[in-house]
Amino acid sequence: MMVRLPFDDEHAPLYSVGQVAEMLHVQQAFLRRLDEHDVVRPARSTGGQRRYTRHEIDDLQDAIELVGEGISLVAVRRIFELRHQVAELKAELAGERAVREKRRSSDERRTRASGDVPPHARSRGR
C-alpha cells in the first residue's frame, strides 16, 4: 500500500503566506487583503498563521489575474461564489441524471422481463 503524503493532497494546508507570496510574485499584504475580503480564506495553523492549499493557490492565481484586469476584490469574490454555485449545480444535475438513467434502465429491464412493449417503442411503429 502506498502512503499518501500531505503534499499529495491538493486540499492540505501546507504553504505559508510568505511562501505563496514568493511563488506568485505578490506582496504578503495583498494575500492578507484577499483573505480579509473573503476572496480566498486559508486555514490557520495552531499559531494563527495562514496556511494555503494547492487548490487555494490556484484560486489566488485566478484572483491575481482578475485584479490585474481591473476587477475589484468585491467582484472577484462574487465571481468565485458564482463559480462555486455553478459547480454545485452541475454536480446536482449529474446526480439527478444518474438517478433518472438508473430508473430508466430498471424500467426497461422490468418491461423486457414481463414481455410488454414499452410505450415509447409502440409509438415509433406508427
N, C-alpha and C positions, 0 to 999 in steps of 0.2 A: 504494500500500500504506500502510495506516495504522500508525503507530508505536505500539506498546504502551508506556505509561509505567509505572514501578514501582507507582504508586498505583492503577493499573487492576487489579493482581493482588492478590486478597484474601489471598494467602499470602506477600506480600513483607513482610519485617520492617522497617517504617518508623517506628514510633512508640516514643518513649522512655517510660520508666516515669513520668516527670513528666507528659508529655502525656496518657497513658492515665489516670493518677490524676485529672487535671483533668477529662477527658471524662466519667469515670464517677463523679465526686464521691466518691472514696475516698482514703484515705491511701496514700502510696507504700509504707509499711511493710506494709500489707495485701496489696498486689500481690506484694511480696517473699515474704510468708508463703505465698501461693498457689503461688509458684514453688518454695519450699522443701518444700512438701507435695506436689509433683508434680501439682498440680491443673491449672495452665497453665504450660508450660515455654517461655518465649520464647527466641528465638535471642539470641546475644550479638554485639555489634559487635566489631571488631578491638580496641577499647579495653576490652572486657569488660562494656560496658553492655547492659542488657536492651533488646531491640527487639521490639516486638509487631506482629503482623499484624492485619489487619481480622478475619480468622477467629478469632484468639485473643481479640480484644476482644469478639466475640460470645460466646465461651465464658466470658470474665470476667463479662459481664453475667449469664449464667445462674448462674455460681458465686455472684455477689453476691446474687442473688435467693434461691438455696437457703440460703446462710448466713443471710440475713435471716429465713428461715423457721425458723431454729434447727438446721439440719443441720450437722454437724461437717465440718471440712475432709477428714478421712479418708473420710467417707461421700460427700462431693461428688466426691472423686477416684474412688471406686468407681462412682458414678453415671456419670461421664464415661467410665470404662473400659467399662462395660456398654453405653453408647450407641455407643461405637466398635465393640465386638464385634457389636452388632445391625446396624450399618451394613455391616460386613464380611460378615456372614451374608446380609443382603439382597442385596448385590452378587453374592455367590457363587451364591445361589439364582436371581437374574435371569440370570446366565451359564448356569447349568445348564438353565434353562427355554428359553433361546435355542437352546442346542445341541440339546435334545430336540425343539423345534419345527422346527429346520432338518432334523434327521434324519427327522422325521415327514413333512415336505413332500417331502424327497428320496425317501422310500419310496413316497409316493403317486404321485409323478411316474413312478417306475420301474414301479409297478403299472399305471398308465394306459398307459404305453408298451408294456408287454407284453400288455395286454388282459386281464389277470387281474382278478378281483374281490377287493378286499381283504377279509380275514377279518371285520373289524368290519361291513362292508357286507352280507356274506352273512347274518349273524345277525339283522339288522334285519328281513329279509323274512319271518321266521317268525312 
